[in-house]
Amino acid sequence: MLLNEIHTRADLLRLTPQENQQLCGEIREFLVRHIARTGGHLASNLGVVELTVALHQVYDTEKDRILFDVGHQSYVHKILTGRMDRFSTLRTYGGLAGFPKPSESVHDAFIAGHASESVSVALGMARARTLLHEDYSVVAVLGDGALTGGLAYEGLNDAGASGEPLVVVLNDNGMSITTNVGAISRHLKLLRLKPGYFDLKKAYRQFTRKIPGGAALYRFTHGLKTRLRRRLIGVTIFEEMGFSYLGPVDGHDVEKLKFLLKEAKGMNCPVLLHVITKKGKGYIPAEVTPSKYHGVGRFNPVTGLSAGGSGKSFSETFGQTLCDLAIEDQRICAITAAMEQGTGLSQFAASFHDRYFDVGIAEGHAVSMAAGLAKQGLLPVFAVYSTFLQRSYDMLQQDVGLLGLHVVLAVDRAGLVGEDGETHHGVFDVGYLRQIPGMTVFCPASQAELRRMLREAILETSGPVAVRYPRGGNGAYDGAVWENQCCDAPAVTIVTYGITINDVLATVKRLRDEHISVDLIKLDQIAPLHLEPVRQSLAHSGKLLVVEETAAAGCVGSAILAQLVQEGAAPNAVRLINLQSGLVPHGSLPLLRHRTGLDEAGIYQATKELIGLEA
């Protein structure tokens, strides 16, 4: 197998065009076979095989800086940079990360788990190169989905005006996770219709190289050539920003890609290379439904069928409940930032098309637009992953909080998310949401509670509201069990919220089997905090343990303790179990919870230590 013979960049450079084609086919087979076992981002990587091979044959990633935006498309890059033999460890604890990671390899220029930042980072690196008088190339590889995010235009605007030599490779497959939306998507669609310019340009360049004085002729006719291209294609938005535009070019033709990449590299100015690819290329199930194979769990590589469970997720319960509520109240609108399927909004989009808004990868815009909807009397619900909501903090504060507007945030993937790791864990929202003036934050511990709390958040609460819930279908919490968790003379008071209640309940049962009395206080909401039950329990126990799956900064435990200290009612002993800095690596959820002390064993150990007993 040719792929097994690629150990260095020198091996890659020796390949013939036919061998390049063979290599790309083998890489696709490798990706399908391995991701079927580990899960991961499949369709996006299948779409960039030829592009990545071409990039590595034109650029040396040990010194040149290639920035992937988002890192969903970096698996082929990892295969070609000495990590193929570790691919069975992808997204496992201690194994390969699912995103570029400089600590993992010198070939990874930057971490990239969120979209639209690559051009800004690339410009910073290009300017550093100029100021330090160093010699290397800088390339940003971003998908057209990233162009729905405003940060991409901030970077493009500055980079185009800077004159700094850098290349932006626009990987245009017409999709982010689902089909792209908005005016930019329509603009790119027009450019895709006119790919003949590349062949004309290549033929002209080859002709001038063969005749005497051809180089001078090529330079002389550059203005004519530019006018001809604009007649064929028109002026692009990228040229208006100061970029030289090349393309569009077939992103599955290594030789054409190499030709234009070399030309872009030698132009000594900001260049945008427009590459047309097909998401899921080479694997029929992923080509037919690329959104389904964007991020996948384990699956059967022959049939494409998932090997995971089929239980209902919190996201699905949210989507169904929102549809039910939208029938009752026609003021309810749903907003997503290019995550229709991931957030469970597919049914809402189909049933209430006029009240459904996909704004692209633009969380800040989504929040501000929601504020406008709310100010004019509608009931907007913005469904968003916790880690992506971080990008709209200013809008939450200025556009929602200051006016006390009734905007509802459905905060999906709250807490640890597992194999996607530190770029995707939703462990900071507790701290920043509680800072928003007038914010109410609900924390359902089960899907039944999610249904109840979502109704309360939308129809019975005023001001800004967030309902935060985890990934998947975890949280088989039984409210009936909860009723008997307080006692008259507790040895310790344990406070928790969300699905963490499940491990805490198991701990309480274990302690009671040992005849150790415990008061367990479950918070249904963490903003505003209602501490009377905590005060009453601490009057008897004097010892407080707060368990929460969030970063330490801004955690609920710190807020409870600060309030009690101000009241002169500080407990005699305190233990806060949380995620400390919040920088938790990738791995399975059970393993991550064990490593951070948030499983039954860790909570039991901490409780015994707090009350002065050996575990």
Secondary structure, 3 states (H helix, E strand, C coil): CHHHHCCCHHHHHCCCHHHHHHHHHHHHHHHHHHHHHHCECCHHHHCCHHHHHHHHHHCCCCCCEEEEECHHHCHHHHHHHHHHHHHHHCCCCCCCCCCCCCCCCCCCCCCCCCCCCHHHHHHHHHHHHHHCCCCCCEEEEEEHHHHHCHHHHHHHHHHHHHCCCEEEEEEECCECCCECCCHHHHHHHHHHCCCHHHHHHHHHHHHHHHCCCHHHHHHHCHHHHHHHHHHHHCCCHHHHCCCEEEEEEECCCHHHHHHHHHHHHCCCCEEEEEEECCCCCCCHHHHHCCCCCCCECCECCCCCCECCCCCCCHHHHHHHHHHHHHHHCCCEEEEECCCCCCCCCHHHHHHCHHHEEECCCCHHHHHHHHHHHHHCCCEEEEEEEHHHHHHHHHHHHHHHHCCCCCCEEEEECCECCCCCHHHCCECCHHHHHCCCCCCEEECCCCHHHHHHHHHHHHHHCCCCEEEECCCCCCCCCCHHHHCCCCCCCCCEEEEEEHHHHHHHHHHHHHHHHCCCCEEEEEECEEECCCCHHHHHHHHHHCEEEEECCCCCCCCHHHHHHHHHHHCCCCCCEEEEECCCCCCCCCCCHHHHHHHCCCCHHHHHHHHHHHCCCCC
